[in-house]
Amino acid sequence: MSHVPEHVEMFVCTNCQVVHAGSVAEMEDGHQFSAPDRCGACESTEFVATERWAYHGDEQE
């Protein structure tokens, strides 16, 4: 059986829309990904997971 790599979770900066790969934390059953502490482009600390990006504005209403 071949190894299937994990899908890296991606996060979008809500300020400048730059996409970042999630930071990796080792877990017993694989990896957990979290948003970076700060955006490398604009220093913002607000991120949304890419799968929620299209809906993130709706959450504020």
C-alpha positions in Angstrom: 0.0 0.0 0.0 1.4 3.4 -1.0 1.7 6.3 1.4 -0.9 9.1 0.8 0.4 12.4 2.0 -1.8 14.5 4.3 -3.6 17.5 2.8 -2.1 20.6 4.2 -4.7 23.0 5.6 -4.4 26.5 4.1 -5.4 29.8 5.7 -6.3 33.2 4.1 -5.3 36.5 5.7 -8.5 38.5 6.0 -6.6 41.7 5.6 -4.5 41.2 2.5 -5.8 37.8 1.2 -2.4 36.2 1.1 -2.7 32.4 1.5 -0.5 30.6 4.1 0.1 26.9 4.8 -1.0 25.9 8.3 1.6 25.5 11.0 2.0 21.8 11.8 1.6 20.2 15.3 2.5 16.5 15.6 -0.4 14.4 17.0 -0.6 10.7 17.8 -3.0 10.0 14.9 -1.4 12.4 12.3 -1.0 16.1 12.1 -3.0 19.1 13.2 -2.7 22.4 11.3 -3.4 25.8 12.7 -3.2 29.4 11.3 0.1 31.1 11.6 0.6 33.7 14.4 1.0 36.6 12.0 0.7 37.2 8.2 4.1 37.3 6.5 2.9 40.0 4.2 1.0 42.5 6.4 1.5 41.3 10.0 -2.3 40.8 10.5 -3.4 38.1 13.0 -6.8 37.4 11.4 -7.1 34.2 9.3 -9.9 32.1 7.8 -9.4 28.5 6.6 -9.6 28.3 2.8 -12.7 26.1 2.9 -14.5 28.8 4.8 -13.1 31.7 2.8 -16.2 32.2 0.6 -18.5 32.4 3.6 -16.4 34.3 6.1 -18.2 37.6 5.4 -21.6 36.0 6.1 -20.5 35.2 9.6 -20.2 38.9 10.6 -23.9 39.7 9.7 
